[in-house]
């Protein structure tokens, strides 16, 4: 099981698609529960991810957790501006660090603030200079200004990141910010995705496996299946907010349907019996096995209504079809490049990468 622990509701940025810190009345900026209550839920083999807000704003809590629990994997999602707060003892225990960066400098700074791109790159370089051997993931938020091919390729070519993952910000922002939604999908995103995919296959012919998480994660689901939704929210992944509320999805901090209970009041068996929601049209969809409803929150909330669902489904199906239709080419490329499928599928454990963008 994966436990996503909010360390704080506070953030030191205010990104276009996010809004910055949570209201402390909704997600307190300090942890309000004793760690002994987490001990009642945690088991050997479980993983822990630190989340926020900006998790590195509460290093005392991170340190206390890592001194208390022997997690199978430790994961941090961070905006990358406070990397120097990770001391050597903590850093050597971390398996995955996800740094928020949206691609090229212009798009990153437009979305996240002037100078943020340079700060994140400095943080990534610092991690490498300090000998971080874990999985360093560039986690993109894709907006209408994004060029998926140019931005993903840019991050891969930096040579700093093991993997690049992206999430589509549609439905999270004002609908008016996507004034040419279907034009962007059909004229930018789909062609860019195709070009990126065939570059990925060509590289494998040469023995190089570029870490493009949505391709690798989708391939894994096509071959092996996986939980619904792919991130595991409400299935084998649960989030604990700073006030002790246990929720099935880390971003749904105010919604009643997502609440599982409260730490100290819910036992492990209740979590293991929990089952996420699968409604129509997903339940009857032929892509359900691979897509897994994509995202629990968007599946339930549907903030852009039917059009938003159609747009998200169109993007998801195109990605899945690319991988499915390219399976023979992938296998041929892997054989030529002396790699096995097992070497390519990703992630090896749930590291909070959502798989389907």
NORZIRA-V588142 format. One record per pair of residues at least 4 apart in sequence whose C-alpha atoms are under 7 Angstrom apart, sorted by sequence separation. I is the first residue (numbers start at 0). J is the second residue. If there is no record, write none. Layout:
# NORZIRA-V588142
i:I j:J
i:I j:J
This chain:
# NORZIRA-V588142
i:13 j:17
i:14 j:18
i:21 j:25
i:22 j:26
i:23 j:27
i:34 j:38
i:35 j:39
i:37 j:41
i:41 j:45
i:50 j:54
i:57 j:61
i:58 j:62
i:59 j:63
i:60 j:64
i:61 j:65
i:62 j:66
i:63 j:67
i:64 j:68
i:85 j:89
i:86 j:90
i:87 j:91
i:88 j:92
i:89 j:93
i:102 j:106
i:103 j:107
i:104 j:108
i:105 j:109
i:106 j:110
i:107 j:111
i:108 j:112
i:109 j:113
i:111 j:115
i:114 j:118
i:115 j:119
i:116 j:120
i:117 j:121
i:118 j:122
i:119 j:123
i:120 j:124
i:121 j:125
i:122 j:126
i:123 j:127
i:124 j:128
i:125 j:129
i:126 j:130
i:127 j:131
i:141 j:145
i:146 j:150
i:147 j:151
i:148 j:152
i:149 j:153
i:150 j:154
i:151 j:155
i:152 j:156
i:153 j:157
i:168 j:172
i:170 j:174
i:172 j:176
i:179 j:183
i:180 j:184
i:181 j:185
i:182 j:186
i:183 j:187
i:184 j:188
i:185 j:189
i:186 j:190
i:187 j:191
i:188 j:192
i:189 j:193
i:190 j:194
i:191 j:195
i:192 j:196
i:193 j:197
i:194 j:198
i:195 j:199
i:196 j:200
i:197 j:201
i:198 j:202
i:199 j:203
i:200 j:204
i:201 j:205
i:202 j:206
i:203 j:207
i:211 j:215
i:212 j:216
i:213 j:217
i:214 j:218
i:215 j:219
i:216 j:220
i:217 j:221
i:218 j:222
i:219 j:223
i:220 j:224
i:225 j:229
i:227 j:231
i:228 j:232
i:231 j:235
i:232 j:236
i:233 j:237
i:239 j:243
i:240 j:244
i:260 j:264
i:261 j:265
i:265 j:269
i:266 j:270
i:267 j:271
i:268 j:272
i:269 j:273
i:277 j:281
i:278 j:282
i:279 j:283
i:280 j:284
i:286 j:290
i:287 j:291
i:294 j:298
i:295 j:299
i:296 j:300
i:297 j:301
i:303 j:307
i:304 j:308
i:305 j:309
i:306 j:310
i:307 j:311
i:308 j:312
i:309 j:313
i:310 j:314
i:311 j:315
i:312 j:316
i:313 j:317
i:314 j:318
i:315 j:319
i:316 j:320
i:317 j:321
i:318 j:322
i:319 j:323
i:320 j:324
i:321 j:325
i:322 j:326
i:325 j:329
i:326 j:330
i:327 j:331
i:328 j:332
i:329 j:333
i:330 j:334
i:331 j:335
i:332 j:336
i:333 j:337
i:334 j:338
i:338 j:342
i:339 j:343
i:340 j:344
i:346 j:350
i:13 j:18
i:14 j:19
i:21 j:26
i:23 j:28
i:49 j:54
i:85 j:90
i:101 j:106
i:102 j:107
i:108 j:113
i:126 j:131
i:145 j:150
i:155 j:160
i:183 j:188
i:184 j:189
i:202 j:207
i:203 j:208
i:219 j:224
i:220 j:225
i:226 j:231
i:231 j:236
i:232 j:237
i:239 j:244
i:240 j:245
i:260 j:265
i:277 j:282
i:282 j:287
i:287 j:292
i:333 j:338
i:13 j:19
i:101 j:107
i:108 j:114
i:202 j:208
i:239 j:245
i:251 j:257
i:281 j:287
i:292 j:298
i:301 j:307
i:333 j:339
i:12 j:19
i:100 j:107
i:108 j:115
i:238 j:245
i:239 j:246
i:301 j:308
i:108 j:116
i:226 j:234
i:237 j:245
i:238 j:246
i:10 j:19
i:107 j:116
i:237 j:246
i:238 j:247
i:248 j:257
i:10 j:20
i:199 j:209
i:237 j:247
i:238 j:248
i:247 j:257
i:9 j:20
i:236 j:247
i:237 j:248
i:238 j:249
i:246 j:257
i:247 j:258
i:281 j:292
i:8 j:20
i:9 j:21
i:104 j:116
i:151 j:163
i:246 j:258
i:247 j:259
i:8 j:21
i:245 j:258
i:246 j:259
i:233 j:247
i:245 j:259
i:8 j:23
i:232 j:247
i:233 j:248
i:245 j:260
i:100 j:116
i:232 j:248
i:244 j:260
i:245 j:261
i:244 j:261
i:245 j:262
i:8 j:26
i:243 j:261
i:244 j:262
i:8 j:27
i:9 j:28
i:73 j:92
i:74 j:93
i:79 j:98
i:243 j:262
i:7 j:27
i:8 j:28
i:73 j:93
i:74 j:94
i:75 j:95
i:76 j:96
i:77 j:97
i:78 j:98
i:79 j:99
i:7 j:28
i:72 j:93
i:73 j:94
i:74 j:95
i:75 j:96
i:76 j:97
i:77 j:98
i:78 j:99
i:7 j:29
i:72 j:94
i:73 j:95
i:74 j:96
i:75 j:97
i:76 j:98
i:77 j:99
i:6 j:29
i:7 j:30
i:47 j:70
i:54 j:77
i:137 j:160
i:6 j:30
i:46 j:70
i:53 j:77
i:136 j:160
i:141 j:165
i:45 j:70
i:46 j:71
i:47 j:72
i:48 j:73
i:49 j:74
i:50 j:75
i:53 j:78
i:135 j:160
i:136 j:161
i:137 j:162
i:138 j:163
i:139 j:164
i:140 j:165
i:141 j:166
i:142 j:167
i:44 j:70
i:45 j:71
i:46 j:72
i:47 j:73
i:48 j:74
i:49 j:75
i:50 j:76
i:55 j:81
i:135 j:161
i:136 j:162
i:137 j:163
i:138 j:164
i:139 j:165
i:140 j:166
i:141 j:167
i:142 j:168
i:43 j:70
i:44 j:71
i:46 j:73
i:47 j:74
i:48 j:75
i:49 j:76
i:134 j:161
i:135 j:162
i:136 j:163
i:137 j:164
i:138 j:165
i:139 j:166
i:140 j:167
i:141 j:168
i:140 j:168
i:20 j:52
i:143 j:177
i:123 j:159
i:100 j:137
i:102 j:139
i:80 j:118
i:95 j:133
i:96 j:134
i:97 j:135
i:98 j:136
i:99 j:137
i:100 j:138
i:101 j:139
i:106 j:144
i:80 j:119
i:94 j:133
i:95 j:134
i:96 j:135
i:97 j:136
i:98 j:137
i:99 j:138
i:100 j:139
i:101 j:140
i:106 j:145
i:234 j:273
i:79 j:119
i:82 j:122
i:93 j:133
i:94 j:134
i:95 j:135
i:96 j:136
i:97 j:137
i:98 j:138
i:99 j:139
i:101 j:141
i:143 j:183
i:233 j:273
i:234 j:274
i:315 j:355
i:97 j:138
i:146 j:187
i:147 j:188
i:233 j:274
i:234 j:275
i:10 j:52
i:11 j:53
i:80 j:122
i:233 j:275
i:6 j:49
i:8 j:51
i:9 j:52
i:10 j:53
i:79 j:122
i:148 j:191
i:1 j:45
i:2 j:46
i:3 j:47
i:4 j:48
i:5 j:49
i:6 j:50
i:7 j:51
i:8 j:52
i:9 j:53
i:147 j:191
i:148 j:192
i:0 j:45
i:1 j:46
i:2 j:47
i:3 j:48
i:4 j:49
i:5 j:50
i:6 j:51
i:7 j:52
i:147 j:192
i:251 j:296
i:0 j:46
i:1 j:47
i:2 j:48
i:3 j:49
i:4 j:50
i:5 j:51
i:7 j:53
i:148 j:194
i:3 j:50
i:7 j:54
i:103 j:150
i:148 j:195
i:163 j:210
i:164 j:211
i:6 j:54
i:102 j:150
i:162 j:210
i:163 j:211
i:164 j:212
i:248 j:296
i:102 j:151
i:161 j:210
i:162 j:211
i:163 j:212
i:164 j:213
i:7 j:57
i:103 j:153
i:162 j:212
i:6 j:57
i:102 j:153
i:102 j:154
i:6 j:60
i:229 j:291
i:293 j:355
i:228 j:291
i:232 j:295
i:224 j:288
i:227 j:291
i:228 j:292
i:229 j:293
i:224 j:289
i:226 j:291
i:227 j:292
i:228 j:293
i:290 j:355
i:228 j:294
i:228 j:295
i:221 j:289
i:220 j:289
i:217 j:289
i:15 j:110
i:14 j:110
i:15 j:111
i:14 j:111
i:13 j:111
i:14 j:112
i:217 j:319
i:218 j:322
i:214 j:322
i:230 j:351
i:230 j:352
i:230 j:353
i:229 j:353
i:230 j:354
i:219 j:344
i:229 j:354
i:218 j:344
i:219 j:345
i:204 j:332
i:215 j:343
i:216 j:344
i:200 j:329
i:203 j:332
i:204 j:333
i:215 j:344
i:216 j:345
i:203 j:333
i:206 j:336
i:215 j:345
i:216 j:346
i:204 j:335
i:205 j:336
i:206 j:337
i:170 j:302
i:200 j:332
i:204 j:336
i:170 j:303
i:203 j:336
i:212 j:345
i:208 j:343
i:170 j:307
i:217 j:354
i:216 j:354
i:217 j:355
i:213 j:354
i:212 j:354
i:213 j:355
i:213 j:356
i:16 j:168
i:16 j:171
i:16 j:172
i:167 j:356
i:166 j:356
i:165 j:356
i:31 j:241
i:32 j:242
i:30 j:241
i:31 j:242
i:32 j:243
i:29 j:241
i:30 j:242
i:31 j:243
i:26 j:240
i:27 j:241
i:26 j:241
i:27 j:242
i:26 j:242
i:37 j:262
i:36 j:262
i:40 j:266
i:36 j:263
i:40 j:267
i:1 j:235
i:2 j:236
i:3 j:237
i:4 j:238
i:5 j:239
i:7 j:241
i:0 j:235
i:1 j:236
i:2 j:237
i:3 j:238
i:4 j:239
i:5 j:240
i:6 j:241
i:0 j:236
i:1 j:237
i:2 j:238
i:3 j:239
i:4 j:240
i:5 j:241
i:95 j:350
i:74 j:350
